[in-house]
């Protein structure tokens, strides 16, 4: 699963990983793992991240088949 979290953070006033983590109720380490593609979020977390940016889930995450 790919994502555009890093790009979206910078497009939203260079939001820090910590600020996004707090807005979503997770740790900064979770955001780091998501950005690096080492972790796939739960559906609930995917929606919380999308809402933090004011976009749809599909604007943050994309399915990449191997």
Long-range contacts (C-beta under 8 A, 24 or more apart in sequence): 1-37, 1-40, 1-61, 1-62, 1-63, 1-64, 2-37, 2-61, 2-62, 2-63, 2-64, 3-34, 3-35, 3-37, 3-60, 3-61, 3-62, 4-59, 4-60, 4-61, 4-62, 5-31, 5-34, 5-35, 5-49, 5-60, 6-35, 8-53, 8-55, 8-59, 8-60, 12-53, 20-49, 20-52, 23-48, 23-52, 24-48, 24-49, 24-52
